[in-house]
Amino acid sequence: MKIKYLVAAAVFALTAGAAQAETLKVGSTATGIPFTFLDVQKNEITGMMVDVVEAIGSHAGFESDVQSVDWVSLIPALESGRIDMIAAAMSITDARKKVVDFSDPIFPYGEGLVVLADDNTAYSADLHETVGKVIGVQQGTNFHKVLEAREGIGEIKVYENIADIMRDVQLGRIAVGLADYPIMSYQIGIGKFPDLKMVKGYESQISAPIGVAVKKGQPELLERINVGLATIKENGELDALIKKWKLD
């Protein structure tokens, strides 16, 4: 009889724990393939960072309500309380750490250059070969800030998302696109932009890891995220997700 009571108590505890699992609002962009993007068939945001935050939540006791937020609105949405965390292709930088708190690093990557497939220019790190040309860059990124501070380069054109940058390179409206290497490489790899290529000789100058961001002043939530992240790093779940999204 005592054993039955113990089993019943354990089942009740597990059921209660599941029922109490909170739902947190996660802000993700709809144009950051393969990290976060809109699955048009399901009409929902998917991608590596969505999978990562859901895996973290499974170990940290929360479920994710993923919401589409424009890139430039992610941090304002977090600060206003519209969302509880950011899971996107957002690099951990000193400037951003002044306004939000980041989890431990999840995936390291930097920028790359995309050009037409027949462009054989040997672009260097200082990009002086772009003089007389137009460079596309995404608004609000650290890449944008670095380009603005450089001299002896081509004209800078600002875009809201990476897909528009790549489209304009393919259409010949701009000569070079500078943005997140994994995102552009993935899109070329799946055949979305058949006339483009990544500049293989270009070495990333602005490399930084990405992480999950939370509003400042929430140490308990941040600790839960980091514990969940450590778990999926140790048990191989994170490596499996990196492979799934062709980022290995």
C-alpha positions as CSV (number, residue, x, y, z in Angstrom):
1,M,0.0,0.0,0.0
2,K,2.8,2.4,0.9
3,I,4.5,1.7,-2.5
4,K,1.2,2.6,-4.3
5,Y,1.0,5.8,-2.4
6,L,4.6,6.7,-3.4
7,V,4.0,5.9,-7.0
8,A,0.8,8.0,-7.0
9,A,2.7,10.9,-5.4
10,A,5.5,10.7,-8.0
11,V,3.0,10.7,-10.9
12,F,1.1,13.6,-9.3
13,A,4.4,15.6,-8.9
14,L,5.4,15.0,-12.5
15,T,1.9,16.0,-13.7
16,A,1.9,19.1,-11.6
17,G,5.4,20.0,-12.8
18,A,4.3,19.6,-16.4
19,A,1.2,21.7,-15.8
20,Q,3.3,24.4,-14.2
21,A,5.8,24.7,-17.0
22,E,5.6,28.3,-18.0
23,T,5.4,29.7,-21.5
24,L,7.9,32.3,-22.5
25,K,7.6,34.6,-25.5
26,V,10.6,34.3,-27.8
27,G,11.3,37.0,-30.4
28,S,12.8,35.7,-33.7
29,T,13.2,37.2,-37.1
30,A,11.4,35.8,-40.2
31,T,14.3,36.3,-42.6
32,G,17.4,34.9,-40.8
33,I,17.8,31.5,-42.6
34,P,18.9,29.1,-41.2
35,F,18.8,30.5,-37.7
36,T,15.2,31.8,-37.7
37,F,12.9,32.1,-40.6
38,L,9.2,31.7,-41.7
39,D,8.1,28.2,-42.7
40,V,5.5,29.3,-45.2
41,Q,3.8,25.9,-45.3
42,K,3.2,25.9,-41.5
43,N,3.1,29.7,-41.2
44,E,5.4,29.6,-38.2
45,I,8.9,30.7,-37.4
46,T,11.5,27.8,-37.5
47,G,15.2,27.4,-37.7
48,M,18.3,26.4,-35.7
49,M,17.8,29.0,-32.9
50,V,14.2,28.1,-32.5
51,D,15.2,24.4,-32.1
52,V,18.0,25.5,-29.7
53,V,15.7,27.5,-27.4
54,E,13.1,24.8,-27.4
55,A,15.7,22.2,-26.5
56,I,17.0,24.5,-23.7
57,G,13.4,25.0,-22.5
58,S,12.9,21.2,-22.3
59,H,15.6,21.1,-19.7
60,A,14.9,24.5,-18.1
61,G,11.2,24.1,-17.5
62,F,9.6,26.4,-20.0
63,E,7.9,26.2,-23.4
64,S,8.5,28.7,-26.2
65,D,5.9,30.9,-27.8
66,V,8.0,32.0,-30.8
67,Q,6.9,35.4,-32.3
68,S,8.1,37.1,-35.4
69,V,9.8,40.4,-34.8
70,D,11.7,42.6,-37.2
71,W,15.5,42.7,-36.6
72,V,15.6,46.3,-35.6
73,S,12.7,45.8,-33.2
74,L,14.1,42.8,-31.3
75,I,15.8,44.7,-28.5
76,P,13.1,47.3,-28.1
77,A,10.5,44.5,-27.9
78,L,12.6,42.8,-25.2
79,E,13.0,46.0,-23.2
80,S,9.3,46.8,-23.3
81,G,8.3,43.3,-22.1
82,R,6.6,42.3,-25.4
83,I,8.9,39.3,-25.5
84,D,10.8,37.5,-22.7
85,M,13.9,36.6,-24.7
86,I,15.6,36.9,-28.2
87,A,16.6,33.8,-30.1
88,A,18.0,34.9,-33.4
89,A,21.3,35.3,-35.2
90,M,22.3,38.0,-32.7
91,S,26.0,38.2,-31.9
92,I,27.2,38.9,-28.4
93,T,28.9,42.3,-28.5
94,D,30.0,44.7,-25.9
95,A,27.6,47.3,-27.2
96,R,24.6,45.0,-26.9
97,K,25.7,43.7,-23.5
98,K,25.1,47.3,-22.2
99,V,21.4,47.0,-22.8
100,V,20.6,43.2,-22.6
101,D,22.1,40.2,-20.9
102,F,23.3,37.2,-23.0
103,S,23.4,33.5,-22.4
104,D,26.7,31.6,-22.7
105,P,27.9,31.4,-26.4
106,I,25.9,29.1,-28.6
107,F,27.5,29.3,-32.1
108,P,30.5,31.3,-33.3
109,Y,30.4,32.9,-36.7
110,G,31.3,36.1,-38.6
111,E,30.6,38.0,-41.7
112,G,31.1,37.0,-45.4
113,L,31.0,38.6,-48.8
114,V,28.5,37.5,-51.5
115,V,29.0,38.4,-55.1
116,L,27.9,37.3,-58.6
117,A,29.3,33.9,-59.6
118,D,31.4,35.5,-62.4
119,D,33.0,38.1,-60.1
120,N,36.6,37.0,-59.6
121,T,37.8,40.0,-57.7
122,A,40.1,39.2,-54.9
123,Y,38.4,41.1,-52.1
124,S,40.7,41.9,-49.2
125,A,39.8,42.6,-45.6
126,D,39.9,46.4,-46.0
127,L,37.5,46.1,-49.0
128,H,39.3,48.8,-51.0
129,E,38.4,46.8,-54.1
130,T,34.8,48.0,-53.7
131,V,35.7,51.7,-54.6
132,G,33.3,52.7,-57.4
133,K,30.9,49.9,-56.4
134,V,27.9,49.6,-54.0
135,I,28.1,47.4,-50.9
136,G,24.9,46.2,-49.3
137,V,24.7,45.7,-45.5
138,Q,21.9,45.1,-43.0
139,Q,20.6,47.9,-40.9
140,G,21.4,47.8,-37.2
141,T,24.1,45.2,-37.4
142,N,27.7,45.5,-36.1
143,F,28.8,45.0,-39.8
144,H,26.9,48.2,-40.7
145,K,28.7,50.2,-38.0
146,V,32.2,48.9,-39.0
147,L,31.6,49.7,-42.7
148,E,30.5,53.3,-41.8
149,A,33.8,53.8,-39.9
150,R,35.9,52.6,-42.8
151,E,37.5,54.9,-45.5
152,G,38.5,54.1,-49.0
153,I,35.5,51.7,-49.8
154,G,32.5,51.9,-52.1
155,E,29.1,53.4,-51.4
156,I,27.1,51.7,-48.6
157,K,23.5,50.8,-49.2
158,V,21.4,49.8,-46.1
159,Y,18.8,47.0,-46.2
160,E,16.3,45.7,-43.6
161,N,17.2,42.0,-44.3
162,I,19.8,39.7,-45.8
163,A,17.4,38.3,-48.5
164,D,17.0,41.7,-50.0
165,I,20.8,42.2,-50.1
166,M,21.3,38.9,-51.9
167,R,18.4,39.6,-54.3
168,D,20.0,43.0,-55.3
169,V,23.4,41.4,-55.8
170,Q,21.8,38.8,-58.1
171,L,20.0,41.5,-60.0
172,G,23.2,43.5,-60.4
173,R,21.8,46.5,-58.4
174,I,24.8,46.2,-56.0
175,A,28.1,44.5,-56.5
176,V,28.8,43.2,-53.0
177,G,26.7,42.0,-50.0
178,L,28.3,41.9,-46.6
179,A,26.3,40.0,-44.0
180,D,26.3,36.8,-41.8
181,Y,28.3,34.2,-43.6
182,P,26.2,31.1,-42.4
183,I,22.9,32.7,-43.5
184,M,24.1,33.6,-47.0
185,S,26.1,30.3,-47.5
186,Y,23.0,28.3,-46.5
187,Q,20.7,30.1,-48.9
188,I,23.2,29.6,-51.8
189,G,23.7,26.0,-50.7
190,I,20.0,25.2,-51.1
191,G,19.9,26.8,-54.5
192,K,17.9,29.9,-53.7
193,F,20.4,32.2,-55.4
194,P,22.0,30.2,-58.2
195,D,23.9,33.1,-59.7
196,L,25.7,34.0,-56.4
197,K,28.8,32.8,-54.6
198,M,30.6,33.4,-51.4
199,V,34.0,35.1,-51.7
200,K,36.3,32.3,-50.5
201,G,39.4,34.4,-50.0
202,Y,37.7,36.8,-47.7
203,E,38.6,36.4,-44.0
204,S,36.0,37.4,-41.4
205,Q,37.0,40.5,-39.5
206,I,34.0,40.8,-37.2
207,S,33.6,37.3,-35.7
208,A,31.5,36.9,-32.6
209,P,29.3,34.1,-31.1
210,I,25.6,34.3,-30.9
211,G,23.5,33.8,-27.8
212,V,20.0,34.0,-26.3
213,A,19.3,37.5,-25.0
214,V,17.1,38.4,-22.0
215,K,16.1,41.7,-20.4
216,K,18.6,43.0,-17.8
217,G,17.7,42.3,-14.2
218,Q,16.6,38.7,-14.7
219,P,19.4,36.6,-13.3
220,E,17.2,33.6,-12.5
221,L,15.9,33.3,-16.0
222,L,19.4,33.7,-17.4
223,E,20.7,31.0,-15.1
224,R,18.0,28.6,-16.2
225,I,18.8,29.2,-19.8
226,N,22.5,28.7,-19.2
227,V,21.9,25.4,-17.3
228,G,19.7,24.2,-20.1
229,L,22.3,25.2,-22.7
230,A,25.1,23.5,-20.8
231,T,22.9,20.3,-20.8
232,I,22.4,20.3,-24.6
233,K,26.1,21.0,-25.1
234,E,27.0,18.0,-23.0
235,N,24.5,15.5,-24.2
236,G,25.1,16.2,-27.9
237,E,21.7,17.9,-28.7
238,L,23.4,21.1,-29.8
239,D,25.8,19.3,-32.1
240,A,22.9,17.5,-33.7
241,L,21.1,20.7,-34.3
242,I,24.2,22.3,-35.9
243,K,24.4,19.4,-38.2
244,K,20.7,19.4,-39.0
245,W,20.9,23.0,-40.2
246,K,24.0,22.4,-42.2
247,L,26.3,24.7,-40.1
248,D,28.9,22.1,-39.2
